[in-house]
Amino acid sequence: MEEKMLFKVTCEVACAIPILKLDGEEKYKAFFDTLKLMCQSSRKIKFNLYKNGIIKPRIEFAEEITCKNMESYTARTVRKYEYLLISFQVKVQEETLLIMDNMGHTYNSEESIYLQWHIIKEDITKCINDMFFVINFISLGKIDSGGFVVYCNKFSNEQKIINKFQYWGIEEAAKFAIKTQWPKFEELDFCKTWNWLNKREWFITSFGGGNTGRAVLGLMNSLKIEDTPAQLFWALLAIEALYTRGRGELGEQVKEKSQILLGNIENHKKIINQMYGYRSRFIHGDIDFVGVNFINDATDYFEKYDENLREAVDCARAILIASLHQIIKRNWEGISFSYKVFDSGE
């Protein structure tokens, strides 16, 4: 039974530069340095597999891969990929192999092993997606996962997982911040950031978490969804979870409070005004938008629409990421604001 309960798992992960643009050797170096940073975390970070315990995965460069058609299912096949190997072992407790469904049916040993593998596969998929989110969160969008293949010693077939996150959105937010010279981002340690997040139940379960949890999960949702207006709404929802209370003048609350954490925004208040103004006009039907069957994207009016919308998204994500950087760097649970009365000196 001892060998029957040991699952040996290997994941082959396709990694690439997030955006389909060639920015020369500097961008590839940043991508490769980020890959090395992930490998340096091997056996240092922990994956929480819930009932199957906590494991420390081995992460390394893959000199060769088993899956010969990896690029046939990755999300963007025109890019050159580098590959990581993530491997670990899971020892399933004997009692967990005796599974009963809600109809009272008890599965036999082989059926139970398959169900346990399905649970492990779901858990490891979440952990790898979380890992790529964190590495992009601290590196400002330097790496992408085109998808990965999962192998297990119990089964001969491979399980292919497609990446659904758009990490280039973080890089675009960083470019926006550089252009406007606000906000500033912090340098965060990958392992420390991973550990900080994985001490929070809302990150492990991807649900709830109060104001800070809503902010992190809102950012993740804005990176996963393809619809650009929805990206803006998720990012603003996350910002408001951090900075606003009540229902009055949300934009004003964000302007006033964010400069306490992110630095003076005297020269950048119009950026937030434009972001909230765009959101308000969009919601109240004052802006034309595309339909699901829109095809005329090579037009001046669409390019103007897309430029304004993406600028609002980039601005919202930049404020959100910079704010979360500050919280994690200070090892806070969240942020709270209060008024202070003092002598004006007049």
Salt bridges, closest charged atoms under 4 A:
GLU2 OE2 - LYS91 NZ 2.67
ASP23 OD2 - LYS27 NZ 3.66
ASP33 OD2 - LYS29 NZ 2.83
ASP33 OD1 - LYS36 NZ 3.54
GLU60 OE1 - ARG58 NH2 3.39
GLU82 OE2 - LYS80 NZ 2.95
GLU111 OE1 - HIS105 NE2 3.98
GLU122 OE2 - LYS121 NZ 3.79
ASP130 OD2 - LYS126 NZ 2.41
ASP144 OD2 - ARG76 NH1 3.19
ASP144 OD2 - ARG79 NH2 3.36
GLU158 OE2 - LYS160 NZ 3.55
GLU171 OE2 - LYS27 NZ 3.19
GLU172 OE2 - LYS175 NZ 3.64
GLU186 OE1 - LYS329 NZ 2.66
GLU240 OE2 - ARG279 NH2 2.96
GLU252 OE2 - LYS255 NZ 2.79
GLU266 OE1 - LYS269 NZ 3.77
ASP286 OD2 - ARG281 NE 3.17
ASP306 OD1 - ARG310 NE 3.21
GLU311 OE2 - LYS179 NZ 3.65
GLU333 OE2 - ARG200 NH2 2.60
